[in-house]
Structures are given as structure tokens and as C-alpha cells.
């Protein structure tokens, strides 16, 4: 089993610690992006965009936390 701190991708983190709510949220973001681009992105592009968006939000939260 992969430890969370050593996980390199969100999928690895989920496999290390399964959580249906996180998967549900992730898939809802994938679907939102799919709709935004009218289905023109491949599955790989959709998941890459989703991970990038999640990472961007994580960075914003971290920066905000550090500034307080």
C-alpha cells in the first residue's frame, strides 16, 4: 500500500486511502470540465485538466494559509 506522503498522483493517494467522497468529487470535476469543453477533450486530457485544477486550488489554499 502506498503511504499518502509518498503518493505522487491523486489516484495513488486514493488507492492508498480509499474514500468514496473524494472519488465522487473528482469525477464530478471531470464531468464539469467535459461539459465545459463540449466533449472535445480525450479522457487523458480530462483527467490531466482535473488534476491540474485540483493542484492549483491546493496551492491557492496553501498560499492563503501561509499569508494568515
N, C-alpha and C positions, 0 to 999 in steps of 0.2 A: 504494500500500500504506500502511496506517495504522501509524504508529510506536507501539510499546507505551506509551510515556509519554504519548501524546496520546489513547489509546483511552479512550472513555467507558463502554463496556459490556464485559462478558466476551466477548460474541460478536465485537465489534470486535477485541479482543485476540487471540482465536483466529484470526480471519481474517488478522490481521497476522502472526502466527507460528503456523501450524497445528501442532497437537500432538495426536495421536490419544488419548494417555493422558488429557489434560485433558478432552477431549470425552467420553471414556468415563466419567470420574469425574463430570462434570457430569450426564450422562444418568442415571447410577446414583442421584444425589441426587434428580433429578426423579422417578425411579421410586419411590424410598423415600417421598417426600412424597406422590406419587399414592396409594400404598398406605395411608399414614397417614390420609388423608382419604377413603378408600374411593371414589376416582374422582369425588368431588363438586366438585373444582376444575377450572376450564377450563384449557386449555393456557397461556393468558396468565397466569393466576393461579399455575399450577405453576412457570412459568419465573420469574415475579416472586419467588415464595417462595424458589426455589432461589438466585437472585442475592442476595436479602436475607440468606439464611443464610450464603452464602459471604462476603459483605461483613462480616457480624457476626463470623465466625470470623477474618477478616483483621484486623479491628480488635482483637479479643482478643489475637491474636498480636503485633500491633504494641505494644499497651499492655504486654504481658508483657515484650517485648523492651526497651522503654524503662525498665521498672522494675528491670531487672537491671544 
